[in-house]
Amino acid sequence: MPLGQRAGDKSESRYCGIETEFNDDMPQVLHQNISGGFDFVVAPLIDPSYRPSSAKNDGNGTLIPPFAASDLILSPSQWSSHVVGKISTWIDLDSENAELRRDSEDALKAEIAWASHLSLQACILPPPRATGCSNYARTVNQLLQNVNNMQLWIRLPLEQHEAVEDDAIDTNFKTSSGGRMFDSWEWWNTFRLLCEHHNQLCVTLDILSSLPSINSIGRWFGEPVRAAIIHTNAFLTNARGYPCLSKRHQYLIKSFFNHTIQIILSGNLVHDISQERILPAGDDNHFEGLPIRHALRPYLDYVAYLYQSMDPLPEQERFEVGYRDFLQSPLQPLMDNLEAQTYETFEKDTVKYTQYQRAICKALLDRIPDEKATTSTTVLMVVGAGRGPLVRASLQAAEETGRKLKVFAVEKNPNAVITLHSLVKLEGWENIVTIISSDMRCWNAPEKADILVSELLGSFGDNELSPECLDGAQRFLKPDGISIPSSYTSYLQPITTTKLYNDVKAHKDLAHFETAYVVKLHRVARLAPPLEVFTFTHPNCSASINNERYEKLLFEIPADTGSTLVHGFAGYFDSILYKDVHLGILPSKATPNMFSWFPIFFPLRKPIYVPAGSPVEVHMWRCCAATKVWYEWCVSSPSVSPVHNTNGRSYWVGL
Amino acid sequence: MPLGQRAGDKSESRYCGIETEFNDDMPQVLHQNISGGFDFVVAPLIDPSYRPSSAKNDGNGTLIPPFAASDLILSPSQWSSHVVGKISTWIDLDSENAELRRDSEDALKAEIAWASHLSLQACILPPPRATGCSNYARTVNQLLQNVNNMQLWIRLPLEQHEAVEDDAIDTNFKTSSGGRMFDSWEWWNTFRLLCEHHNQLCVTLDILSSLPSINSIGRWFGEPVRAAIIHTNAFLTNARGYPCLSKRHQYLIKSFFNHTIQIILSGNLVHDISQERILPAGDDNHFEGLPIRHALRPYLDYVAYLYQSMDPLPEQERFEVGYRDFLQSPLQPLMDNLEAQTYETFEKDTVKYTQYQRAICKALLDRIPDEKATTSTTVLMVVGAGRGPLVRASLQAAEETGRKLKVFAVEKNPNAVITLHSLVKLEGWENIVTIISSDMRCWNAPEKADILVSELLGSFGDNELSPECLDGAQRFLKPDGISIPSSYTSYLQPITTTKLYNDVKAHKDLAHFETAYVVKLHRVARLAPPLEVFTFTHPNCSASINNERYEKLLFEIPADTGSTLVHGFAGYFDSILYKDVHLGILPSKATPNMFSWFPIFFPLRKPIYVPAGSPVEVHMWRCCAATKVWYEWCVSSPSVSPVHNTNGRSYWVGL
């Protein structure tokens, strides 16, 4: 039974699981927990008291391991929808004891084979030992090549305390109290590097009562975390004796919901709740108001309450859900003509055109004082007019300010020009608007413009060649004329994103690793504040215009983040349309409710490991040749990557 | 004129060059230096006083840069055989000054284009600045994609002193005197990683009067060092006032000769040698005894003297010269039948069979006391008898010790069996030797053996499946019987080897990076002493035999080496044939003059950077399945590699 309804959310976070003990009567286990309100169980597949031993093996192959009965006790769909397998926790593939290592390998292989035979969706692997995990990872990596669709979720503590019972902990760093703690992310990172980022290798996190820093937790949102196991003793007790969670835990659980991470409850009932208790009335206690049957029902109800109390997804988010972490190639509007559907989508972005209109208003008022409003006519050219939205915004600005306008609408796409003509006729703009079917870079303008308006920006600002187009168009701008936009700046930020990295890798070629993508970033950890990359200003008054650029960026990752893996860089832009009117997608000052641009993503061919406290030095080039413009990029610290996209061999924008 | 003759050496180290100033009369430069005894010149291609400036460019493209005259002043073969281009040293692609960066890029591109037009074999690039080299490397990387066959040699100081004149040195480490020095290898490593190990990017080293440690220098022998530039002020003065070099410098120069690194002389005459000096007689002064014409002739003569004073290549080295750094796939003697040519080669390795004979002698004497010599017959089985060399060694051992022998020669290759029959007939061994045409793993022996002799070892010991074969054969060994060999151990060692890495990479697939190769290692830096990996002992008395193995190795690289790059691992074996008679290729105790085995090489898919002082942790597995045996390997520290050759997907040995 899902946790509840949340408008716009169709993700799997609605389902909640429970960790159970071994019991070979699986139908009973399932019935009890499903009827208790849970959606799935995490159950051991084999009696934990059973320890196979190769040394004692009689070699005739007749041993039958005590698995939970036969595959027939549940239907195939019950196995696959309601059971996550839990691999025996005694296994230790990195023991000093070679016999234990060998027995562990045999047991792991047998259990995974059984789970695979049952078509389980996933198995949870016990945590690696702190002393090392190479042999464990090697064995899992072998298994991953043959498990079909089943995922393997390696279980890790979100934070481990200094008072660890585990023997021989080789600790990673000291706590403030002088004890020692390790960073479980480091284990995960070693494990997945050994397994070469296999996309069926995932994570499940154990949540206890204490939590690490927000930045440290944030790293996990770029990793393939499938579930969070919350222990009943992580819960506090409210005034009525019922379980509840700390503010920080609540925030964490809601972040999990938002990142499609399922919750699994684990542990015993540790809150003394009388089953006969009279149910209190009152809206603020609705999570307590359900009939209590399953021992952990109060915890489940609280989790459901958290889920239900979340705000519905905002409309823009709901529209964008389908695009989450979906890689798209950037447009090539200069080489290719856009399709009607594309114009249609972008024209709906009213926020954007409102900003343009505000900018044009201000420019008109600056240019024509009130006393000349009726006598002076401003020549405004829309370069890249498309199907006319900026022409409309310009005329509305003229009306709003009471200024007289003469508009040239320049458009190179002949298909858009047809629509433009029809629009002008329909609106009766024939006396004001002249339509020019030409590329702005070669049009011979009959007169010079006061204002040049364009919308040629890409997700990374200059990546759709706005600089080259506007440099070509500024010939017909008066010496004191205004360009809207007047400038734009690109920004870059290092991110962890296992999902996008694996999607790029799936193409199995170099070219996809050297291409920038437009993508709605979702399962991503943003590791450092974005830094400015390239700025272009229009009109460009340099004696010799050069649109090549080179910037060296030094990202400082907050010290409490811990070590991280950088899979690539998220790119954004911010543009000054005119004076204080700006437009952009830089997260810290993004124009609200604008949907024309998703961020851009520059991948790295091999992710870069960044030890805690190390800055990340990145180099970004914008290169220009006669027929194309492209980016090259590399990392030089903490380790050195190759230069990506040399000579634009994989990705370029045609002039 | 080559430096001289050295028996067996056909390498390019015989040729010596000289660095010259800019002079646009190139024929004169060439004539003067070639007639002065040098083989090639390193000459600037453009007047160093010329500084192009894009900012001052009038844009009409009529500028003619003052290159050294036209391409017609020398013949194409003169340009390509006798001139190495020297790129302008003023260029600084990582300057803070954007205009200087841009002018440097234009100049570099123009000079490389000119050198490429002249079909020069190589150009020397000036050293990068200590503050960074990313933009320099990015530009060189772009050029490398299009320079056809020309090599680019980046020039680096072998050691830079603390008293550097260069402005703004961002130094790497402190000297004992409290000053600061940097490790030029780090620059090289950053540069080549950015350029992705391009195989036309090479190194030339400047040799001054002081030298770093042997270990630090040793790293360069695994790198593509093409030339060493020795400055005249690195020379000392001998009793007669002539130039000579310190012992350490002499050793270094000879190491360069041995690694096919050419010498280039540079600088002014700094020894006061009167041109009119009367030539002294006497054999010990023969390097002073040549007519002195060219100003640097005394230095050249000294270098030639060093070359000529080297020992001729030993016979075994001469035989192996053609195999240097040539990757071969290991044999699959179990799956494939060897060819006659292969038997022929291995049978010539008399040292090996002498060792076997010694071992068999000792075993016979241990087994049969003198008093039973005439009454007892020892049953000896040669398993894998091939064309009979071990049968011969056994019979010679019997003769030497006066013991009576009954020999079974078991061989699975029917082609070899034919030769074996003819040998037995020819030698008249019919009464002693029984030939069995069968695989030892399935032969039903008519009686049990006292001694089992085999030569099934590969370069890595067990890699040709000796364990599996002998486990199968020990059925017919008496309980107290002897196996020769009685045990063998494999060894591994991390190495730098740009050459082999690039050869593997050239295949552009995963499989070649996950294959072990047999190779005569030459341009290689051995970074740490070899460590033991797997040991197998025969006969194997375990209740259940398991030939799977797992070892974790921790290599300590000597502290004075500095940072290094590990491209993979060299593997060796040592085998105990019987008691104190051993056989092997482990460098520290290799059997002399034995040529049957080259080392094995396990590559890494991506080289691992090892900071100075960091140990290297390596994991090695021997995995067994029903039909094959394979290795998996990985590095877990200082950084984590993927596990190589998962499930033997790329490389395995068939059973």
Chai-1 contact restraints between the chains, C-beta under 6 A:
chainA,res_idxA,chainB,res_idxB,connection_type,confidence,min_distance_angstrom,max_distance_angstrom,comment,restraint_id
A,S134,B,H619,contact,1.0,0.0,6.0,A-B,restraint_1
A,S134,B,S636,contact,1.0,0.0,6.0,A-B,restraint_2
A,N135,B,Y550,contact,1.0,0.0,6.0,A-B,restraint_3
A,R138,B,E632,contact,1.0,0.0,6.0,A-B,restraint_4
A,R138,B,V643,contact,1.0,0.0,6.0,A-B,restraint_5
A,N141,B,V643,contact,1.0,0.0,6.0,A-B,restraint_6
A,N141,B,T646,contact,1.0,0.0,6.0,A-B,restraint_7
A,Q142,B,T646,contact,1.0,0.0,6.0,A-B,restraint_8
A,Q142,B,N647,contact,1.0,0.0,6.0,A-B,restraint_9
A,Q145,B,N647,contact,1.0,0.0,6.0,A-B,restraint_10
A,T190,B,V640,contact,1.0,0.0,6.0,A-B,restraint_11
A,L193,B,V640,contact,1.0,0.0,6.0,A-B,restraint_12
A,L194,B,C634,contact,1.0,0.0,6.0,A-B,restraint_13
A,L194,B,V643,contact,1.0,0.0,6.0,A-B,restraint_14
A,E196,B,P642,contact,1.0,0.0,6.0,A-B,restraint_15
A,Y550,B,N135,contact,1.0,0.0,6.0,A-B,restraint_16
A,H619,B,S134,contact,1.0,0.0,6.0,A-B,restraint_17
A,C634,B,L194,contact,1.0,0.0,6.0,A-B,restraint_18
A,S636,B,S134,contact,1.0,0.0,6.0,A-B,restraint_19
A,V640,B,T190,contact,1.0,0.0,6.0,A-B,restraint_20
A,V640,B,L193,contact,1.0,0.0,6.0,A-B,restraint_21
A,P642,B,E196,contact,1.0,0.0,6.0,A-B,restraint_22
A,V643,B,R138,contact,1.0,0.0,6.0,A-B,restraint_23
A,V643,B,N141,contact,1.0,0.0,6.0,A-B,restraint_24
A,V643,B,L194,contact,1.0,0.0,6.0,A-B,restraint_25
A,T646,B,N141,contact,1.0,0.0,6.0,A-B,restraint_26
A,T646,B,Q142,contact,1.0,0.0,6.0,A-B,restraint_27
A,N647,B,Q142,contact,1.0,0.0,6.0,A-B,restraint_28
A,N647,B,Q145,contact,1.0,0.0,6.0,A-B,restraint_29
